[in-house]
Amino acid sequence: MYEKVYEEPMVEGAPLPFELPAWIACAPFEEFLGMRIEEAVEGRAVLTMPFKVKLAQGKGLMHGGAVTALADTAVAMAIKSLLPEDTNFVTTELALKFHAPIHGGTVRAVAAATREDERTLRGIAEVFDGNGVKAATFTSVFRVKRR
């Protein structure tokens, strides 16, 4: 969907060179990585991403940045399912603990988000490899922009 604008420069203050098709949808980065939103309702989200060579580190395992991106996006989609459309929010803290390496297959992130207060949300995601083995646990804090 966004392939034609992947190489466009992002310029501060300029209009975005793309538009999301819906409130809960993959942005260019997520599409580029191959993420797919399987579910995003009531503070819960499930996303998948195929492990392709472009996501490998030097020893052939899935790069930690790719694992983190999937988990962070899964939590963001869980949060979007709780907030009104067009709410502006960002990740302010994140941590990832690895439990097992990812060697191949389709990776799945199962996320949940909860509201701490009016502007703060917390998220957790568990990431599973193609065999269903828990590979990582991700925790995060998100903040909603002041009105």
N, C-alpha and C positions, 0 to 999 in steps of 0.2 A: 504494500500500500504506500509506503513512504520512500521506496527505493530511489525514486527520481530526485529526492531532496537530501539524501544521505550526505552528499558532499557539499551542500550549501553551507556557507559560513553562518554562524549564529552571531548576530550583531546586537549589542546591548541597546535597548530602546527602540529597536525596529520591530515591526510586526513579525510574528512567528511565520516561518515558511511552510507550516503544516497546520492541520486542524484535526483534533481527535474526533473520531466518528461518534463517540458516546462518552458519558461521564466515566463509566468503567470500561476502559479499552487500553490496549497496549499503545505506548508512545513509540517514537522511532527507535530509541535505544533497545527497548524490550522486543520490538519486532525484529531488529537486527540480530539479536541474540537467539531468536526463535521461540520466545516465550508464548505460551497460550494460556488464557484465562479459562479454567474449567468451571469455576464457580466463584461467586462473590456475593454473599447475602448475609445480612444480620450479623456483621462483624466477623465473618469467617470467609476465607478464600482458599482456593486450591489452584495453583499454577503448575504447568509442566514446561519443560525445556529439553529438547533433544541434545545429547552430548555429541557435538560435532568437533572435528579437528580444530576449528577456529577457537574453541573454548579450552583447549588443552594447554597445560604447562609443559615444561621440558621433559618430564618423565612420563608423559602420556596420561596423567590424571586430570580431572577437571580443575581448572584454575580456581583458586579461592575467590578471586574477584567475581567470577561468573556465578559461583555458589552464593556469594553475598548479594549480588544483583538480583538473583531469582528470589531469595528470601525477603529482601527489602521490598521488592515489587509486590510480592504476595501480601505482605503486611499492609502496604499502601492500598491495595485493592480491598482488603478487609476493612480498612478505615473508610475508604470511599463508600462502602456499603452502609456506613453509619452516618455519614455527613450529607448535608444538602449539596446538590450539584453546584459546581464552580467554587466550592470552598477552597481556599488557598492554604495548603499545609506542607510542611517539610520534615524530613528526618533531622533530628538534632543530636541523637546518640544512637550508636549501634554496636553490637558485639556479636561475634560468631564463635562458637566452640565446635571444633571438628571432632567427630567420633569415628569415622571411617572414610577411606578414600573413595572417590567415585571413578570407576574404570570405564563405564559406558552405559548405553541405554538412554531411556527417557527419565530425567530427574523430575521429582515432584516436591513441591513445597506446600505444606498445609499450615495456614496462618490463622491467627485469631487476634482481634484488637479489642481493647477495652478503653473506656473513657476514664481518665483520672480526675479531670475537672473540665471547665468550659473550653480550655485551649490545649490541654495536654492529653495525648492518647499513648497508650503503651501497646506494643505488639510483640508477639512471639511467633516464630515459625519453625517447624521441623522440616528438614530436607531429607528426602529419601532417594537412594540410588535406583537404578533400573531394576534391581532385584528386591526392592522394598526394604533394604537395610537403612536404618537411620544413619545418615552421614554427618549431619550438623544440626545444631540448635542455634537459632538467631533470636536476639532480643533487641528491642529498639524503643525509642521515645520519639514521638512526633509532636509538633506544635502547629496549631492553627494560627494563621496571621490575624493580628488585631484588626478590628473593623475600622 
